[in-house]
């Protein structure tokens, strides 16, 4: 992973973003020698967001299952009729 100083980002933003678009490798931005942010291309960011949404849905389902919030197949079909057409 590439690392850039925040001051380099200010001076070379166009080049850094151009490289990011080509290589699709996150860039760690540091400020005062400490990690401050990650810079990622749009496609990677959207892919990460989608993965997070899926994982959150799985976590909700597992939590509901542990809490006994379940349905029979018939109940589930009745609730999901609009999606099953």
HELIX and SHEET records of a PDB file:
HELIX    1   1 UNK A    6  UNK A   23  1                                  18    
HELIX    2   2 UNK A   42  UNK A   66  1                                  25    
HELIX    3   3 UNK A   73  UNK A   79  1                                   7    
SHEET    1   A 3 UNK A   2  UNK A   5  0                                        
SHEET    2   A 3 UNK A  27  UNK A  31  1                                        
SHEET    3   A 3 UNK A  34  UNK A  39 -1                                        
END                                                                             
